[in-house]
């Protein structure tokens, strides 16, 4: 890869990582990751959920400069996504 003007590497995201409980289980395009996240969220709120209602679904698209690492992150355990506290 090249470098942007500020010295950071430039990444070209063809596939995003798909992680379950912190482990990479595969990869998929941005479009597929977004569709998977939306479908899982839909299945969580059904009258008879097909997936655990406690499943944490975090889809982070690429392109946010200085933002979190992009990907589809799924958590089924108690210690899930940690969000910073801003004061």
N, C-alpha and C positions, 0 to 999 in steps of 0.2 A: 504494500500500500504506500500511498504518498503521505504527504503531510499538509495539513491546512496551514494558513498563515501564522497561527499561534503555536506551532510546534507539536500539536497533538496529531496522532495518526488519523487518517480518514478511512472509515470502514464502509464497505458496500454491502448492505444487508440483502442477500438473496433469500436466505432462510434464517428464521429466528430460532433460538433454542426453546425447547419445550421441557420444562422441569416439573417433577413431581416430588414433593417433600425435599427439595434441594438437590435432587439428582437429575442430570440431563438424561431424558429418555428418548429424545429424538429432536427433529427440527421440522419446521414447516414455513411456508411463505407467510408474509404479513396478512394477506387476505384470509388464508386458512386459519391462522392463529386467532384472528378476530372473530371468524365464524364459530370456531370451537368455543371460545370464551362466551360468546353470546348464547350459544346453544346450551352450554353447561349452566349458565345463569338462569336461563328459561326453565331447565329441568329441575333446578333447585327449588323453585317456587310453585311447582305444581301441587295440586291437592294431595296426590300420592307421589312424593318426590322419587325420582329414579336414581338420583345421586344424593349423597348425604347433604342435608341442609347446612351443615357446618363447613362444607368445602369452601375454601378460600380460592377465588379465581382472580388472578392479577394479569391482565394483558397490558404490557407496556410497549407501545409502538416506537419504532425508531424515529430519529429526527429531532429529539429534544436536546439541544446543545447543553451540555453540562448536566443532563438529567440522568435518571437511573438507567441501568443496563436494560436494553430492550429484550423482550421475550414473552413467553406464556408461562406463568408460574402458578402451579396448583399445589395447595397445601391441604392435607387431610388430618394433620396432627395438631395438638394444642398450641405449640409454639409455631405461630405462622408468621405472616408478614409483620415486620416491625416498622412502624412509622415514626419518624422523628417528631419530637414535641417542639413546636415553634412558639416562642414567647414574645 
